[in-house]
Amino acid sequence: MAAGRPHTFTGLGRGFISAGIVLTVAGLVLGFEDIVRVGVLLVLLAVGALLFARRPAPRLEVRRTVNPPTAIPDERAEVEVTFTNVDHRSSRLYLAEERIDYVLGDRPRFVVAKLEPGATRQVRYVVRSHLRGRYRLGPVTLTQRDPFGLTHVTRSLTSTDELLVLPRVVPLGAGHPPGSGVGNDGETPQMIALHGEEDVSIRNYHDGDDLRKVHWPATAHRGELMVRQEDRPARRSALVLLDSRESAHAGTGAASSFEWAVSAVASVLVRLEELGYRTQLVTQEAVQSPNAALMIERPVPELIEDLASVQLGTDEDFEQVQSTALEHVSAGGLAVAVIAAGDDDTATELAGLRQPGAAALGFVLDPSSFAHGRRGAERSEPSEAAQRVRERLATAGWRVVIVDAKLPILDAWSTVTNKALVQVGSL
């Protein structure tokens, strides 16, 4: 579909009009008919060019193909733009300019040659973004000049497409949360009957299991801790929470604490899916959507796409995120929170996400290390705010790591999933 077509004189066209008027008036005043004829000719030529440009333009359609359709930061994507003449008349020569977000680079410009009815032309250009996000491609603006260069006509083909740049996903190796096993509740439970009891389902004890479920007769019989498992869930569950408070994060662009958090959440989601977890992602965008419950628990590839467009929000928005997370966290389910060090009340409320007998992993970002682009600076002691948040979460049984601007996501994950830890939350 084409938008409006403004018709204007070029600088040369305006010069022709001005010169023609001056010559006509001067010729009339001085009585030189030849000068009057020249002036009138210049004016008529400019006006005629404008009338020529006002003719209805042939209808063109534009279609884009993006390869790959989704990209990651700093990955090049090729856009193929196909112009098709769907009119019964031939099109003219156009100078085309594609409107794209400044993050993708300079606006591409190219020439669209004359198209016969039904003919097509393809042009290609390359874009690359350093940041995740959804970026619109188009509309394309076509500019045409008359043969004398006196006028130009601008029309816009309003069709648009989208390039999706996903957050960067970091492979997290073989580390997994305490008690995750292969993603189910440990090994296949066995049915036994001891001392006249009814058959119960038992399995070996794993880190993070509720000690109240220890089956003491089976433990004494086997010489190792065994736990009851009355209802064996098909999959373990995990809830991942993203802190999007603008007041708590620091830094700009790809080096900001918020971008580290988004990338970490995406990486954790992928790793939990590999381990067989049923995952839920709680963000302010999901909570504020009309179908919040459906948006929170979806396939991981769709959750990663959602992360491409998450934005910073207010403290009030995050309070709603926390309340929703408390409602959705499953009994015995894993809780993962990627948060920026802020006020103590927020840390206290977040601590309640950990369920009795379950594991909880906390990534506490120290905003002071991300401020003013300090990634190249030497690592320093964590801020008092970050240490207070760590203490609150660790006291509630969380495994916590303080993240500064120089700590890779893989190292942070390896720290909170370290099986050699003696005390949960002691990091």
HELIX and SHEET records of a PDB file:
HELIX    1   1 GLY A   11  LEU A   30  1                                  20    
HELIX    2   2 GLU A   33  ALA A   53  1                                  21    
HELIX    3   3 TYR A  102  LEU A  104  5                                   3    
HELIX    4   4 LEU A  211  LYS A  213  5                                   3    
HELIX    5   5 TRP A  216  ARG A  222  1                                   7    
HELIX    6   6 GLY A  253  ALA A  255  5                                   3    
HELIX    7   7 SER A  257  GLU A  274  1                                  18    
HELIX    8   8 GLN A  284  VAL A  287  1                                   4    
HELIX    9   9 ALA A  292  ILE A  296  1                                   5    
HELIX   10  10 VAL A  300  LEU A  307  1                                   8    
HELIX   11  11 ASP A  315  HIS A  328  1                                  14    
HELIX   12  12 ASP A  344  ALA A  351  1                                   8    
HELIX   13  13 PRO A  367  PHE A  370  1                                   4    
HELIX   14  14 ALA A  371  GLY A  376  5                                   6    
HELIX   15  15 GLU A  384  THR A  395  1                                  12    
HELIX   16  16 ILE A  409  VAL A  416  1                                   8    
SHEET    1   A 5 HIS A   7  PHE A   9  0                                        
SHEET    2   A 5 THR A 151  LEU A 157 -1                                        
SHEET    3   A 5 GLY A 133  ARG A 145 -1                                        
SHEET    4   A 5 TYR A  94  ILE A 100 -1                                        
SHEET    5   A 5 ARG A 109  VAL A 112 -1                                        
SHEET    1   B 5 HIS A   7  PHE A   9  0                                        
SHEET    2   B 5 THR A 151  LEU A 157 -1                                        
SHEET    3   B 5 GLY A 133  ARG A 145 -1                                        
SHEET    4   B 5 ASP A 161  VAL A 165 -1                                        
SHEET    5   B 5 THR A  70  ALA A  71  1                                        
SHEET    1   C 3 LEU A  60  ASN A  67  0                                        
SHEET    2   C 3 ARG A  76  ASN A  85 -1                                        
SHEET    3   C 3 THR A 120  ARG A 128 -1                                        
SHEET    1   D 3 GLN A 190  ILE A 192  0                                        
SHEET    2   D 3 VAL A 200  ASN A 204 -1                                        
SHEET    3   D 3 MET A 226  ARG A 228 -1                                        
SHEET    1   E 5 ARG A 278  VAL A 282  0                                        
SHEET    2   E 5 SER A 237  LEU A 242  1                                        
SHEET    3   E 5 LEU A 334  ALA A 340  1                                        
SHEET    4   E 5 ALA A 360  LEU A 365  1                                        
SHEET    5   E 5 ARG A 399  VAL A 403  1                                        
END                                                                             
